């Protein structure tokens, strides 16, 4: 849900969240072939000068529902490099059920959760390839025999699409990204070379995230891919299986290195956990997960001393709860709580114990809550809280694209490097690298106008739309009065280099 909300505020995009909770649910697959591990996903994407579409491989005698988990369903188009988008469906397994993962824009935008397939007809209309969409050809249409339902980790339905074994018909609004929807995603088997190109970069999403009670450097993560990362004593990787035992979930962790001990990990319903290696000492741990903020609204509260106001944060959480906190000299005090819902694309509503029922309104094109509290721990006060897009939780904020170029001279013959970075939470930031020192120059929001055009709205540079310069999306940007003077720069999009996926995988390990 969060990612859908992100997309709405991006105007031309989905959204992870998403990407609500843009966070979703996850599940491991123990039947994937050996080459699905990070170590084997080292082949770089093949660049193409023309649009490339994943070939539809013959279904042979494979049942469509079996076929669903024996490959991925992908769609790609060329924008100077192959822009891959794909869905990966994992087999059902105990505890977590059926897990799906979707990676859009070369895994820059990620969704995941649980899914269900029903033998229900699904009417679809899709383009068959980017060329058909760009040429405004008539969409193909038909009826698929199966409907796939997509849910988040808490079982909330996100969207649904059609499926026939050979193709997945991506017509969804909630699960997708600019340029990825209303297209036919075609089957790619685990044995296909195209599989590596699409699957590369699928990062494990955290099902369980634990930290030691006594040693905060001791961490352990259970990932949706059927893998785990163990840093309790030192780095160990391996595979896991899970089973329910009463109110607890018990994991058996089997390391890749046969000389290491198998671990029994018990995670209780209250978030406490016990890590018990065979023949070793037990370690008590606790979960780092819990309700996360989908949206934050921030502003000044009442004075807590002469001339000093506290900072207020109204957090809308992914479990439907809402909480108003005050920060006074570093002390966090919860002064109101309740629930929230989204009314439409840009409007939210809260029902709070003290503030009552309040609906946000657009102030300077920004969703804003105007609250009035009576009888709070800070007394009676009013506050205006605009939405804060800089610290969105509920999912990892990732870099979508960056644009770079030369800025003004910072010493004789030496120019600063200027970088405009746009992020998955709709935020944008401009920085300068001057002699290795990073300086923030400007910030704001962004949206994607079409496949090759982006627009930013920055505090100092204002609204700027990219243009194609030598077939490369580029920003011609002017920022007055920065720490390094007036900045005028042409910032060209930075495209993934050959082998970037390999580097990304190594960084993620």
C-alpha positions in Angstrom: 0.0 0.0 0.0 2.8 2.4 0.9 4.3 2.0 -2.5 1.0 2.7 -4.2 0.9 5.9 -2.1 4.4 6.8 -3.2 3.4 6.2 -6.8 0.4 8.5 -6.5 2.4 11.3 -5.2 4.9 10.7 -8.0 2.0 11.5 -10.3 3.3 9.3 -13.1 4.5 6.3 -11.1 3.1 3.5 -9.1 4.8 2.2 -5.7 6.9 -0.2 -3.1 5.3 1.1 -1.4 6.3 0.9 -1.2 7.5 0.7 -2.4 2.1 -0.1 1.8 2.8 -0.8 3.1 5.1 -0.9 0.5 6.4 -3.4 2.2 5.1 -6.7 1.6 5.4 -10.3 2.7 8.1 -12.7 1.8 8.8 -16.4 1.4 11.7 -18.6 0.6 12.1 -21.2 -2.1 14.1 -24.3 -1.5 13.6 -25.8 -4.9 15.3 -23.1 -7.0 18.3 -24.5 -9.0 21.7 -23.9 -7.7 22.5 -21.0 -10.0 19.9 -18.9 -8.2 22.3 -18.0 -5.4 24.1 -14.7 -5.3 27.4 -16.3 -6.2 26.1 -17.5 -9.5 24.4 -14.3 -10.5 27.5 -12.6 -11.8 26.8 -12.3 -15.5 26.3 -8.7 -16.6 23.2 -7.6 -18.5 23.5 -7.8 -22.2 23.2 -4.3 -23.7 21.1 -3.9 -26.8 20.5 -1.1 -29.3 17.0 -2.3 -29.9 14.1 -3.4 -27.7 14.6 -6.9 -26.4 11.7 -9.0 -25.3 12.0 -12.2 -23.3 11.0 -15.1 -25.6 8.0 -17.1 -24.6 9.3 -20.6 -24.0 7.0 -23.5 -24.9 5.0 -24.8 -22.0 5.7 -28.4 -23.0 3.8 -30.7 -20.7 4.3 -28.5 -17.6 1.2 -27.6 -15.7 0.7 -23.8 -15.6 0.7 -23.7 -11.9 3.9 -25.7 -11.7 5.4 -23.5 -14.4 4.7 -20.4 -12.3 7.4 -21.3 -9.8 9.9 -22.8 -12.3 11.1 -19.5 -13.8 10.4 -15.8 -13.8 8.0 -13.7 -15.9 9.8 -10.7 -17.4 9.5 -7.7 -19.7 12.3 -5.4 -20.8 12.9 -2.5 -23.1 16.0 -0.6 -24.1 16.8 2.9 -22.8 20.5 2.8 -23.5 20.6 -0.4 -21.5 18.1 -3.2 -21.0 15.5 -2.0 -18.4 14.4 -5.2 -16.8 11.1 -5.8 -15.0 10.1 -9.2 -13.6 8.0 -11.2 -11.2 9.4 -14.2 -9.3 6.9 -16.6 -7.6 8.2 -19.0 -4.9 6.7 -22.4 -4.1 4.5 -22.7 -1.1 6.3 -23.7 2.1 5.4 -24.0 5.8 4.8 -20.9 7.9 5.1 -18.2 5.2 3.1 -19.8 2.4 3.5 -18.6 -1.1 5.9 -15.6 -1.7 6.2 -13.3 -4.6 8.9 -10.7 -5.5 8.6 -8.0 -8.2 11.6 -6.0 -9.3 11.1 -3.0 -11.6 13.6 -0.7 -13.3 16.5 -3.1 -12.8 15.4 -3.8 -9.2 15.4 -0.2 -8.2 11.7 -0.5 -7.2 10.8 -3.6 -5.3 7.6 -5.2 -4.1 7.1 -8.5 -2.3 4.4 -10.3 -0.4 2.2 -13.5 -0.5 0.1 -14.6 -3.4 -2.7 -16.9 -4.4 -3.7 -18.3 -7.8 -7.3 -19.0 -8.5 -8.9 -20.6 -11.5 -10.9 -17.5 -12.3 -11.0 -15.9 -15.8 -9.3 -12.6 -16.0 -10.0 -10.1 -18.9 -6.9 -8.2 -19.9 -5.7 -5.5 -22.3 -2.0 -5.1 -22.7 0.6 -3.9 -25.2 2.9 -6.6 -26.5 6.2 -4.7 -26.1 7.3 -1.1 -25.7 7.3 -0.4 -29.4 3.6 -1.1 -29.5 3.0 1.3 -26.6 5.2 4.1 -28.0 3.5 3.8 -31.4 0.1 4.0 -29.7 -1.0 0.8 -31.3 -4.1 -0.9 -30.2 -3.7 -3.1 -27.1 -4.0 -6.8 -27.4 -6.8 -8.3 -25.4 -8.0 -11.6 -24.2 -9.1 -13.7 -21.2 -6.6 -15.6 -19.1 -7.8 -18.7 -17.3 -6.2 -17.9 -14.0 -6.2 -14.8 -11.7 -3.2 -14.1 -9.4 -4.0 -12.3 -6.2 -1.2 -10.2 -4.6 -1.1 -9.5 -0.9 1.2 -7.7 1.5 2.9 -9.4 4.5 -0.1 -8.9 6.6 -2.5 -10.5 4.1 -4.0 -7.2 2.8 -4.9 -7.6 -0.9 -2.9 -5.2 -3.1 -4.0 -6.1 -6.6 -4.5 -8.9 -9.1 -3.6 -9.8 -12.7 -4.2 -12.5 -15.3 -2.0 -15.6 -16.0 -2.1 -18.4 -18.5 1.2 -20.3 -17.9 3.1 -18.7 -20.7 2.3 -15.1 -19.9 1.5 -12.8 -17.0 -0.7 -9.8 -17.9 0.5 -6.9 -15.8 -2.5 -4.5 -15.6 -2.1 -3.6 -12.0 -2.2 -0.1 -10.5 -0.8 -0.9 -7.0 2.1 -3.2 -8.1 4.2 -1.6 -10.8 6.1 1.4 -11.9 6.2 4.0 -14.7 6.7 2.1 -18.0 6.2 -1.4 -16.4 2.5 -1.8 -16.5 -0.1 -2.7 -19.2 2.5 -5.1 -20.7 2.7 -8.8 -21.3 5.4 -10.5 -19.0 6.7 -13.6 -20.7 7.9 -16.9 -19.2 11.7 -17.4 -18.7 12.8 -20.7 -17.4 15.5 -21.2 -14.8 17.5 -22.9 -17.6 17.4 -19.9 -19.9 20.2 -17.4 -20.3 17.7 -14.7 -20.1 16.8 -15.9 -16.6 20.2 -14.7 -15.3 19.8 -11.2 -16.9 16.4 -10.7 -15.3 17.0 -12.4 -11.9 20.4 -10.6 -11.3 20.1 -8.2 -8.4 17.1 -9.7 -6.6 18.1 -8.8 -3.1 16.8 -10.9 -0.2 14.0 -9.2 1.7 13.9 -9.6 5.5 11.4 -12.0 7.0 13.1 -11.8 10.4 15.6 -9.2 11.6 17.3 -10.0 14.9 19.9 -8.3 17.1 21.6 -9.7 20.2 20.4 -8.6 23.6 23.9 -8.0 25.0 26.0 -7.5 21.9 24.4 -5.2 19.3 26.9 -6.3 16.7 25.4 -9.8 16.7 22.7 -9.8 14.0 20.8 -12.4 12.0 18.5 -12.0 9.1 16.1 -14.5 7.6 15.6 -13.7 3.9 12.7 -14.5 1.5 15.0 -16.3 -0.9 15.5 -19.2 1.5 18.9 -17.8 2.6 20.0 -16.3 5.9 22.9 -14.0 6.9 24.3 -14.8 10.3 26.6 -12.3 12.1 26.2 -13.5 15.6 29.8 -14.6 16.0 31.2 -14.0 12.5 29.7 -14.1 9.0 27.9 -17.3 8.1 25.6 -17.9 5.2 23.3 -20.8 4.4 19.7 -22.0 3.9 16.8 -22.4 6.3 13.5 -24.1 6.9 10.8 -23.2 9.3 8.1 -24.8 11.4 5.5 -23.6 13.9 5.8 -24.9 17.4 3.0 -23.4 19.6 3.2 -19.6 19.4 6.9 -19.7 18.2 8.4 -20.2 14.8 11.5 -22.5 14.9 14.1 -22.2 12.1 16.7 -24.8 11.3 19.7 -22.9 9.9 22.0 -25.0 7.8 25.3 -23.3 6.8 26.9 -23.6 3.4 30.2 -24.5 5.1 29.8 -28.1 6.4 32.3 -27.4 9.1 30.0 -24.9 10.8 27.2 -25.9 13.2 23.6 -26.2 12.4 21.6 -23.7 14.4 18.1 -24.0 16.0 16.6 -20.5 16.0 13.4 -20.0 18.0 11.5 -16.8 17.4 8.7 -16.1 19.9 5.5 -14.2 19.1 6.7 -11.3 21.3 9.8 -10.8 19.2 12.2 -12.4 21.6 14.5 -15.2 20.2 17.0 -17.8 21.2 19.9 -18.7 18.9 21.1 -22.2 19.8 24.0 -23.7 17.7 24.7 -27.4 18.1 27.3 -27.8 20.7 27.5 -24.1 21.4 26.3 -21.5 23.8 22.8 -20.0 23.4 22.4 -16.3 22.5 19.3 -14.4 23.4 18.1 -11.9 20.7 15.2 -9.7 19.9 13.4 -8.5 16.8 14.1 -5.1 15.2 10.8 -5.3 13.3 7.5 -3.8 14.3 5.0 -1.3 13.0 6.7 1.2 10.7 5.8 4.6 9.6 4.2 4.8 6.1 4.0 8.6 6.2 5.4 11.2 8.5 4.0 14.7 9.0 6.3 17.1 10.8 6.2 20.6 12.2 6.7 22.8 15.2 4.8 22.3 18.4 4.3 24.5 21.4 7.2 26.2 23.3 8.9 24.0 25.9 11.1 26.8 27.2 11.3 30.5 26.3 11.9 30.8 22.6 12.3 27.0 22.1 9.6 24.9 20.4 9.4 21.2 20.4 9.3 19.2 17.2 6.1 17.3 16.4 5.9 14.1 14.3 2.6 12.6 13.3 3.4 9.1 12.1 0.9 7.0 10.1 2.0 3.4 10.7 1.7 0.4 8.4 -0.6 -1.4 10.9 -3.2 1.4 10.6 -2.3 3.1 13.8 -1.3 6.8 14.1 0.9 8.4 16.7 1.8 12.0 17.5 5.2 12.4 19.2 6.9 15.5 20.6 10.7 15.9 20.7 11.7 18.2 23.5 15.5 18.5 24.0 15.9 14.9 22.7 13.2 13.4 24.9 10.4 11.8 22.9 6.9 12.0 24.4 3.8 10.5 22.8 1.0 13.0 23.3 -1.8 11.6 21.1 -2.6 8.4 19.3 -5.3 6.8 17.1 -5.8 5.4 13.6 -5.6 6.6 10.0 -6.9 6.0 6.5 -6.3 7.4 3.0 -9.3 9.2 1.6 -7.9 9.8 -1.9 -4.6 10.2 -3.7 -3.5 13.3 -1.7 -5.8 13.2 1.3 -5.4 11.4 4.6 -7.7 11.2 7.7 -6.8 10.5 11.3 -9.0 9.7 14.3 -7.0 10.7 17.4 -7.9 10.5 21.1 -7.3 14.2 21.7 -7.2 15.9 18.3 -10.3 14.0 17.2 -11.1 13.3 13.5 -8.9 15.4 11.2 -8.6 15.3 7.4 -5.4 16.6 5.7 -5.6 19.5 3.2 -3.3 20.7 0.5 -1.2 23.7 1.6 1.2 24.9 -1.2 0.4 21.6 -3.0 1.6 19.6 0.1 -0.7 17.4 2.2 -0.8 19.0 5.6 -2.6 18.2 8.9 -3.8 21.2 10.9 -4.3 19.9 14.5 -5.8 21.4 17.5 -5.2 19.6 20.8 -6.9 20.3 24.2 -5.7 18.8 27.5 -2.4 17.3 26.2 0.7 16.8 28.3 2.0 19.9 26.6 -1.2 21.8 27.2 -3.6 23.2 24.6 -2.0 24.1 21.3 -2.4 24.1 17.5 0.1 22.9 15.0 0.4 22.6 11.2 2.2 19.5 10.1 3.1 19.1 6.3 4.0 15.7 5.0 7.7 14.8 5.2 9.1 12.9 2.2 12.7 12.8 3.3 12.6 10.0 5.8 9.9 7.6 4.6 9.9 4.3 6.4 7.9 1.2 5.7 10.5 0.1 3.2 14.1 0.8 2.2 14.5 4.1 0.4 16.7 3.4 -2.6 18.3 5.5 -5.4 16.3 5.3 -8.6 18.6 7.4 -10.9 21.4 9.9 -10.6 22.4 12.7 -12.9 26.0 14.1 -12.8 28.1 16.8 -14.4 30.7 19.5 -13.7 29.9 22.5 -11.5 31.8 25.7 -10.8 35.5 26.0 -10.0 36.3 25.4 -6.3 40.0 26.3 -6.9 42.0 27.3 -9.9 41.5 24.6 -12.6 39.4 22.3 -10.3 35.7 22.0 -10.7 33.2 20.5 -8.3 31.3 17.4 -9.3 27.5 18.0 -9.1 25.1 15.1 -8.6 21.3 15.1 -8.7 19.9 12.0 -7.1 16.3 10.9 -7.2 15.0 8.4 -4.7 12.2 5.8 -4.5 10.4 7.9 -1.8 9.8 10.7 -4.3 12.6 12.9 -2.8 15.4 14.5 -4.7 18.8 15.9 -3.6 21.6 17.8 -5.3 25.1 17.5 -3.8 28.5 18.7 -4.7 31.8 16.9 -4.3 34.5 19.4 -3.6 37.9 17.8 -2.8 36.1 14.8 -1.4 33.8 16.9 0.8 30.1 16.3 0.1 28.0 19.5 0.3 24.2 19.6 0.1 23.1 22.2 -2.5 19.4 21.7 -2.9 16.5 19.3 -2.2 12.9 18.7 -3.2 10.7 16.1 -5.0 10.6 14.5 -8.4 8.3 12.7 -10.8 8.7 10.8 -14.1 6.9 12.4 -17.0 7.5 9.6 -19.5 10.1 7.0 -20.3 12.8 9.5 -21.0 11.7 12.6 -19.2 11.9 13.5 -15.5 10.8 16.5 -13.6 12.2 17.9 -10.3 10.8 20.6 -8.0 13.7 21.9 -5.9 13.6 24.5 -3.1 16.2 26.8 -4.8 16.4 25.6 -8.4 12.6 25.5 -8.8 10.9 23.2 -11.3 13.1 21.8 -13.9 12.3 19.2 -16.5 15.0 17.0 -18.1 15.6 17.0 -21.9 17.4 14.7 -24.3 20.9 15.9 -25.0 22.7 13.5 -27.4 19.9 11.0 -26.7 20.7 11.1 -23.0 18.2 12.4 -20.4 19.9 15.5 -18.9 19.0 18.4 -16.5 20.1 21.9 -17.3 20.0 23.2 -13.7 20.7 26.6 -12.0 21.0 26.9 -8.2 21.8 30.4 -6.9 23.6 31.2 -3.7 25.0 27.9 -2.7 28.0 27.3 -0.4 30.1 27.1 -3.6 28.5 30.0 -5.3 26.0 30.1 -8.1 25.8 26.7 -9.8 25.0 26.2 -13.4 25.4 22.7 -14.7 24.3 20.1 -17.2 23.7 16.9 -15.4 23.4 13.7 -17.6 21.8 10.5 -16.4 24.3 7.9 -15.0 23.5 4.6 -16.6 24.5 1.2 -15.0 27.9 0.1 -16.2 28.5 -3.4 -17.5 29.0 -5.7 -14.5 27.1 -3.3 -12.2 24.8 -6.1 -11.1 27.7 -8.2 -10.0 29.0 -5.3 -7.9 25.5 -4.7 -6.4 25.3 -8.3 -5.4 28.7 -8.3 -3.7 27.7 -5.1 -1.9 24.5 -6.7 -0.7 26.2 -9.8 0.7 
